[in-house]
């Protein structure tokens, strides 16, 4: 989408940047736009796997509420958290009993998100911290409020002890003038002992976790200047393929500038793979 270009960098912040789960949607944005990523990962073994480039800078820091916390290192790094898995719940599903087993504990001093001195204002947060999302939001309201898009991994039923559920965190985000716009990923699981297609990772209808994408609410979008609108358009186009929302946003940009980018976008549409997610 070469006809819309941002002048300043789109700044991405990945909190919980362990490479154990791929983030191809972030790479898509970094590869196609003027952008930069800050990443935070407290687990030393996972941090060592991250590589700084001219577009990425990683820090071995724990984001939280400023207190000392025990980081529970789990058998599978994707389960590592400052919280402990609710084994009574997660053991109802396949594979999680061993993966969530704590194999080590490390005491760390956490830092509040609002105490981090970013060189540039963050436009796009991805926060995947295994049940600790609400703590980061409550101690990062300024930085999050200044952003355009926030992706959070949330659970309708908490999978960690003391984790806040999806409805609680959604309410926090609404108070910061964000709306839940879409799900980037819907993780479903089957209850034991059922197995579908001989694959224990395949779910049917039961939602286990959701990658929730929050964007500035529509009243806030009306206030965005040209540069912020362009950044929001590019994030939603490259990272989320949300083409209907992009169409809406380009119309807003055209109204602001007196331009006709929407005609170019609609010419582009036939060459795009449009896939209904759910």
C-alpha positions as a Markdown table, in Angstrom:
| # | Residue | x | y | z |
|---|---|---|---|---|
| 1 | Unk | 0.0 | 0.0 | 0.0 |
| 2 | Unk | 2.6 | 2.5 | -1.2 |
| 3 | Unk | 0.2 | 5.4 | -1.6 |
| 4 | Unk | -0.1 | 5.8 | 2.2 |
| 5 | Unk | 3.3 | 6.5 | 3.9 |
| 6 | Unk | 4.0 | 7.6 | 7.5 |
| 7 | Unk | 6.6 | 10.3 | 8.1 |
| 8 | Unk | 7.6 | 9.3 | 11.6 |
| 9 | Unk | 8.2 | 5.7 | 12.6 |
| 10 | Unk | 5.4 | 3.4 | 13.8 |
| 11 | Unk | 6.7 | 2.4 | 17.2 |
| 12 | Unk | 5.8 | -1.1 | 18.4 |
| 13 | Unk | 6.3 | -2.4 | 21.9 |
| 14 | Unk | 6.3 | -6.2 | 22.4 |
| 15 | Unk | 6.0 | -7.0 | 26.1 |
| 16 | Unk | 6.6 | -10.7 | 26.6 |
| 17 | Unk | 8.8 | -11.0 | 23.5 |
| 18 | Unk | 9.8 | -14.6 | 23.9 |
| 19 | Unk | 10.2 | -16.2 | 20.4 |
| 20 | Unk | 8.4 | -19.4 | 21.5 |
| 21 | Unk | 5.3 | -18.0 | 19.8 |
| 22 | Unk | 5.7 | -16.5 | 16.3 |
| 23 | Unk | 4.7 | -12.9 | 15.7 |
| 24 | Unk | 4.6 | -12.9 | 11.9 |
| 25 | Unk | 2.0 | -10.1 | 12.0 |
| 26 | Unk | 4.5 | -7.8 | 13.7 |
| 27 | Unk | 7.2 | -8.8 | 11.1 |
| 28 | Unk | 4.8 | -7.9 | 8.3 |
| 29 | Unk | 4.4 | -4.4 | 9.7 |
| 30 | Unk | 8.2 | -4.0 | 10.3 |
| 31 | Unk | 9.0 | -5.3 | 6.8 |
| 32 | Unk | 6.6 | -3.0 | 4.9 |
| 33 | Unk | 6.6 | 0.3 | 6.8 |
| 34 | Unk | 8.9 | 2.8 | 8.4 |
| 35 | Unk | 8.7 | 1.3 | 11.9 |
| 36 | Unk | 10.7 | 0.2 | 15.0 |
| 37 | Unk | 10.1 | -2.3 | 17.8 |
| 38 | Unk | 11.0 | -2.3 | 21.4 |
| 39 | Unk | 10.8 | -5.8 | 23.1 |
| 40 | Unk | 10.8 | -6.8 | 26.8 |
| 41 | Unk | 11.5 | -10.3 | 27.9 |
| 42 | Unk | 12.4 | -11.2 | 31.5 |
| 43 | Unk | 13.2 | -14.9 | 31.0 |
| 44 | Unk | 17.0 | -15.0 | 30.4 |
| 45 | Unk | 17.0 | -18.1 | 28.3 |
| 46 | Unk | 14.3 | -16.7 | 26.0 |
| 47 | Unk | 15.9 | -13.3 | 25.9 |
| 48 | Unk | 19.2 | -14.8 | 24.6 |
| 49 | Unk | 17.3 | -16.0 | 21.5 |
| 50 | Unk | 16.3 | -12.4 | 20.6 |
| 51 | Unk | 18.4 | -10.5 | 18.1 |
| 52 | Unk | 18.8 | -6.7 | 18.0 |
| 53 | Unk | 18.7 | -5.2 | 14.5 |
| 54 | Unk | 18.3 | -1.7 | 13.1 |
| 55 | Unk | 14.6 | -2.2 | 13.5 |
| 56 | Unk | 14.5 | -4.0 | 16.9 |
| 57 | Unk | 15.9 | -3.4 | 20.3 |
| 58 | Unk | 15.3 | -5.9 | 23.2 |
| 59 | Unk | 15.6 | -5.5 | 26.9 |
| 60 | Unk | 15.8 | -8.1 | 29.6 |
| 61 | Unk | 13.3 | -6.4 | 31.8 |
| 62 | Unk | 10.2 | -7.4 | 33.7 |
| 63 | Unk | 7.2 | -5.0 | 33.3 |
| 64 | Unk | 4.8 | -5.0 | 36.2 |
| 65 | Unk | 3.9 | -2.8 | 39.2 |
| 66 | Unk | 7.4 | -1.9 | 40.4 |
| 67 | Unk | 7.5 | -4.6 | 43.1 |
| 68 | Unk | 9.7 | -7.7 | 43.5 |
| 69 | Unk | 8.1 | -10.8 | 42.0 |
| 70 | Unk | 9.0 | -14.4 | 41.5 |
| 71 | Unk | 9.1 | -15.4 | 37.9 |
| 72 | Unk | 7.9 | -19.0 | 37.6 |
| 73 | Unk | 9.9 | -20.6 | 34.9 |
| 74 | Unk | 7.8 | -23.4 | 33.4 |
| 75 | Unk | 8.7 | -26.5 | 31.4 |
| 76 | Unk | 7.3 | -24.8 | 28.2 |
| 77 | Unk | 8.4 | -21.2 | 28.2 |
| 78 | Unk | 5.1 | -20.0 | 26.9 |
| 79 | Unk | 3.6 | -20.8 | 30.4 |
| 80 | Unk | 6.3 | -18.9 | 32.3 |
| 81 | Unk | 4.6 | -16.2 | 34.4 |
| 82 | Unk | 4.7 | -14.2 | 37.6 |
| 83 | Unk | 1.5 | -16.1 | 38.4 |
| 84 | Unk | 0.9 | -19.8 | 38.9 |
| 85 | Unk | -1.2 | -21.9 | 36.6 |
| 86 | Unk | -4.7 | -22.8 | 38.0 |
| 87 | Unk | -4.0 | -26.6 | 37.6 |
| 88 | Unk | -7.6 | -27.5 | 38.6 |
| 89 | Unk | -8.8 | -25.8 | 35.5 |
| 90 | Unk | -6.0 | -26.2 | 32.9 |
| 91 | Unk | -5.7 | -29.9 | 33.6 |
| 92 | Unk | -9.2 | -30.4 | 32.2 |
| 93 | Unk | -7.5 | -30.0 | 28.8 |
| 94 | Unk | -4.8 | -31.9 | 27.0 |
| 95 | Unk | -1.0 | -31.1 | 27.2 |
| 96 | Unk | -1.0 | -28.4 | 29.8 |
| 97 | Unk | -0.2 | -30.5 | 33.0 |
| 98 | Unk | 3.4 | -31.0 | 32.0 |
| 99 | Unk | 3.9 | -27.7 | 30.0 |
| 100 | Unk | 2.8 | -25.5 | 33.0 |
| 101 | Unk | 5.0 | -27.3 | 35.5 |
| 102 | Unk | 7.3 | -24.9 | 37.4 |
| 103 | Unk | 10.9 | -26.0 | 37.0 |
| 104 | Unk | 12.6 | -22.9 | 38.5 |
| 105 | Unk | 11.8 | -19.6 | 40.2 |
| 106 | Unk | 13.7 | -16.3 | 39.8 |
| 107 | Unk | 13.2 | -13.2 | 41.9 |
| 108 | Unk | 13.0 | -10.1 | 39.8 |
| 109 | Unk | 12.3 | -6.4 | 40.3 |
| 110 | Unk | 9.6 | -5.3 | 38.0 |
| 111 | Unk | 9.3 | -1.9 | 36.4 |
| 112 | Unk | 6.1 | 0.1 | 35.7 |
| 113 | Unk | 5.3 | 0.6 | 32.1 |
| 114 | Unk | 4.8 | 4.4 | 32.8 |
| 115 | Unk | 8.3 | 4.5 | 34.3 |
| 116 | Unk | 9.9 | 3.3 | 31.1 |
| 117 | Unk | 11.5 | 6.2 | 29.2 |
| 118 | Unk | 10.9 | 5.4 | 25.6 |
| 119 | Unk | 12.8 | 7.4 | 23.0 |
| 120 | Unk | 9.7 | 7.6 | 21.0 |
| 121 | Unk | 5.9 | 7.4 | 21.8 |
| 122 | Unk | 4.6 | 3.9 | 21.3 |
| 123 | Unk | 1.9 | 3.5 | 18.8 |
| 124 | Unk | 1.2 | -0.2 | 19.0 |
| 125 | Unk | 1.5 | -2.5 | 22.1 |
| 126 | Unk | 1.5 | -6.3 | 22.0 |
| 127 | Unk | 1.2 | -7.6 | 25.6 |
| 128 | Unk | 1.4 | -11.3 | 26.1 |
| 129 | Unk | 2.5 | -11.9 | 29.7 |
| 130 | Unk | 0.5 | -15.0 | 30.8 |
| 131 | Unk | -2.2 | -13.5 | 33.1 |
| 132 | Unk | -0.3 | -10.4 | 34.2 |
| 133 | Unk | -1.8 | -8.1 | 31.5 |
| 134 | Unk | -4.1 | -6.2 | 34.0 |
| 135 | Unk | -1.2 | -5.3 | 36.2 |
| 136 | Unk | 0.8 | -3.8 | 33.3 |
| 137 | Unk | -2.2 | -1.8 | 32.1 |
| 138 | Unk | -3.0 | -0.5 | 35.6 |
| 139 | Unk | 0.6 | 0.7 | 35.9 |
| 140 | Unk | 1.0 | 1.9 | 32.3 |
| 141 | Unk | -2.2 | 4.0 | 31.7 |
| 142 | Unk | -0.3 | 7.0 | 30.3 |
| 143 | Unk | 1.8 | 5.1 | 27.7 |
| 144 | Unk | -1.2 | 2.9 | 26.7 |
| 145 | Unk | -3.6 | 5.9 | 26.4 |
| 146 | Unk | -1.1 | 7.5 | 24.0 |
| 147 | Unk | -1.1 | 4.5 | 21.7 |
| 148 | Unk | -3.4 | 3.5 | 18.9 |
| 149 | Unk | -3.6 | -0.3 | 19.0 |
| 150 | Unk | -3.2 | -2.7 | 21.9 |
| 151 | Unk | -3.1 | -6.5 | 21.5 |
| 152 | Unk | -3.7 | -8.5 | 24.6 |
| 153 | Unk | -3.8 | -12.3 | 25.3 |
| 154 | Unk | -6.8 | -12.7 | 27.5 |
| 155 | Unk | -8.8 | -15.6 | 28.9 |
| 156 | Unk | -12.6 | -15.8 | 29.4 |
| 157 | Unk | -11.9 | -18.2 | 32.3 |
| 158 | Unk | -8.6 | -17.3 | 34.0 |
| 159 | Unk | -5.9 | -20.0 | 33.5 |
| 160 | Unk | -3.7 | -18.6 | 36.2 |
| 161 | Unk | -4.4 | -18.0 | 39.9 |
| 162 | Unk | -5.3 | -14.3 | 40.5 |
| 163 | Unk | -5.5 | -13.6 | 36.8 |
| 164 | Unk | -8.1 | -11.1 | 35.8 |
| 165 | Unk | -10.5 | -12.3 | 33.1 |
| 166 | Unk | -11.4 | -10.9 | 29.7 |
| 167 | Unk | -14.3 | -8.8 | 30.9 |
| 168 | Unk | -12.3 | -7.1 | 33.6 |
| 169 | Unk | -9.5 | -6.2 | 31.3 |
| 170 | Unk | -11.9 | -5.1 | 28.6 |
| 171 | Unk | -13.4 | -2.7 | 31.1 |
| 172 | Unk | -10.0 | -1.3 | 31.9 |
| 173 | Unk | -9.3 | -0.7 | 28.2 |
| 174 | Unk | -12.7 | 1.0 | 27.7 |
| 175 | Unk | -11.9 | 3.5 | 30.4 |
| 176 | Unk | -8.7 | 4.3 | 28.5 |
| 177 | Unk | -10.9 | 5.1 | 25.4 |
| 178 | Unk | -10.3 | 1.8 | 23.5 |
| 179 | Unk | -12.8 | -0.6 | 22.0 |
| 180 | Unk | -12.4 | -4.3 | 21.3 |
| 181 | Unk | -12.1 | -4.3 | 17.5 |
| 182 | Unk | -11.3 | -7.9 | 16.6 |
| 183 | Unk | -9.7 | -11.2 | 17.6 |
| 184 | Unk | -6.3 | -11.9 | 16.0 |
| 185 | Unk | -6.4 | -15.5 | 17.2 |
| 186 | Unk | -9.0 | -17.7 | 18.9 |
| 187 | Unk | -7.5 | -20.5 | 20.8 |
| 188 | Unk | -10.0 | -23.3 | 21.4 |
| 189 | Unk | -9.4 | -26.6 | 23.3 |
| 190 | Unk | -11.3 | -29.8 | 23.8 |
| 191 | Unk | -11.9 | -31.2 | 27.2 |
| 192 | Unk | -10.3 | -34.5 | 28.2 |
| 193 | Unk | -10.7 | -37.3 | 27.2 |
| 194 | Unk | -12.0 | -36.2 | 23.8 |
| 195 | Unk | -9.5 | -36.0 | 21.0 |
| 196 | Unk | -10.4 | -34.6 | 17.6 |
| 197 | Unk | -8.6 | -36.0 | 14.4 |
| 198 | Unk | -6.1 | -37.7 | 16.7 |
| 199 | Unk | -4.6 | -34.3 | 17.6 |
| 200 | Unk | -4.7 | -33.1 | 21.2 |
| 201 | Unk | -4.1 | -29.5 | 20.2 |
| 202 | Unk | -7.2 | -29.1 | 18.1 |
| 203 | Unk | -10.2 | -27.5 | 19.8 |
| 204 | Unk | -13.9 | -27.5 | 19.0 |
| 205 | Unk | -16.0 | -24.7 | 20.5 |
| 206 | Unk | -14.6 | -24.1 | 24.0 |
| 207 | Unk | -12.6 | -20.9 | 24.1 |
| 208 | Unk | -9.4 | -21.1 | 26.0 |
| 209 | Unk | -7.6 | -17.9 | 25.2 |
| 210 | Unk | -8.1 | -14.9 | 22.8 |
| 211 | Unk | -5.7 | -12.5 | 21.2 |
| 212 | Unk | -7.8 | -9.4 | 21.6 |
| 213 | Unk | -7.1 | -6.3 | 19.4 |
| 214 | Unk | -8.2 | -3.0 | 21.0 |
| 215 | Unk | -8.2 | 0.2 | 19.0 |
| 216 | Unk | -9.0 | 3.8 | 19.8 |
| 217 | Unk | -12.7 | 4.2 | 20.1 |
| 218 | Unk | -14.6 | 5.9 | 17.3 |
| 219 | Unk | -14.8 | 9.3 | 19.1 |
| 220 | Unk | -11.1 | 9.3 | 19.5 |
| 221 | Unk | -10.5 | 8.3 | 15.9 |
| 222 | Unk | -12.4 | 11.5 | 14.9 |
| 223 | Unk | -9.7 | 13.5 | 16.7 |
| 224 | Unk | -6.6 | 11.8 | 15.1 |
| 225 | Unk | -4.3 | 13.9 | 13.0 |
| 226 | Unk | -3.0 | 12.9 | 9.6 |
| 227 | Unk | 0.1 | 11.1 | 10.9 |
| 228 | Unk | -1.8 | 9.1 | 13.5 |
| 229 | Unk | -4.5 | 8.1 | 11.1 |
| 230 | Unk | -1.9 | 6.9 | 8.6 |
| 231 | Unk | -0.2 | 4.8 | 11.3 |
| 232 | Unk | -3.5 | 3.3 | 12.4 |
| 233 | Unk | -4.3 | 2.4 | 8.7 |
| 234 | Unk | -0.9 | 0.8 | 8.2 |
| 235 | Unk | -1.1 | -1.3 | 11.4 |
| 236 | Unk | -4.6 | -2.6 | 10.6 |
| 237 | Unk | -3.6 | -3.3 | 7.0 |
| 238 | Unk | -0.3 | -5.1 | 7.4 |
| 239 | Unk | -0.7 | -6.7 | 10.9 |
| 240 | Unk | -4.3 | -7.6 | 10.9 |
| 241 | Unk | -5.6 | -7.6 | 7.3 |
| 242 | Unk | -8.7 | -5.7 | 8.6 |
| 243 | Unk | -9.6 | -4.4 | 5.2 |
| 244 | Unk | -13.1 | -3.1 | 5.9 |
| 245 | Unk | -11.8 | -1.1 | 8.9 |
| 246 | Unk | -8.9 | 0.2 | 6.7 |
| 247 | Unk | -11.5 | 1.3 | 4.1 |
| 248 | Unk | -13.3 | 3.2 | 6.9 |
| 249 | Unk | -10.1 | 4.8 | 8.1 |
| 250 | Unk | -8.9 | 5.8 | 4.6 |
| 251 | Unk | -12.3 | 7.6 | 4.1 |
| 252 | Unk | -11.6 | 9.5 | 7.3 |
| 253 | Unk | -8.1 | 10.4 | 6.0 |
| 254 | Unk | -9.5 | 11.6 | 2.7 |
| 255 | Unk | -12.0 | 13.8 | 4.6 |
| 256 | Unk | -9.2 | 15.3 | 6.6 |
| 257 | Unk | -6.9 | 15.9 | 3.6 |
| 258 | Unk | -9.3 | 16.4 | 0.7 |
| 259 | Unk | -7.5 | 13.5 | -1.0 |
| 260 | Unk | -8.8 | 10.4 | -2.9 |
| 261 | Unk | -6.7 | 7.6 | -1.4 |
| 262 | Unk | -9.9 | 5.5 | -1.2 |
| 263 | Unk | -10.0 | 5.1 | -4.9 |
| 264 | Unk | -6.4 | 3.7 | -5.0 |
| 265 | Unk | -7.3 | 1.3 | -2.0 |
| 266 | Unk | -10.3 | -0.1 | -3.8 |
| 267 | Unk | -8.3 | -0.7 | -6.9 |
| 268 | Unk | -5.9 | -2.7 | -4.7 |
| 269 | Unk | -8.6 | -4.8 | -3.1 |
| 270 | Unk | -9.0 | -7.4 | -5.9 |
| 271 | Unk | -5.3 | -8.4 | -5.5 |
| 272 | Unk | -5.7 | -9.0 | -1.8 |
| 273 | Unk | -6.7 | -12.3 | -0.2 |
| 274 | Unk | -9.7 | -11.5 | 1.9 |
| 275 | Unk | -10.3 | -14.1 | 4.6 |
| 276 | Unk | -13.2 | -14.2 | 7.1 |
| 277 | Unk | -11.6 | -15.1 | 10.4 |
| 278 | Unk | -14.7 | -16.2 | 12.3 |
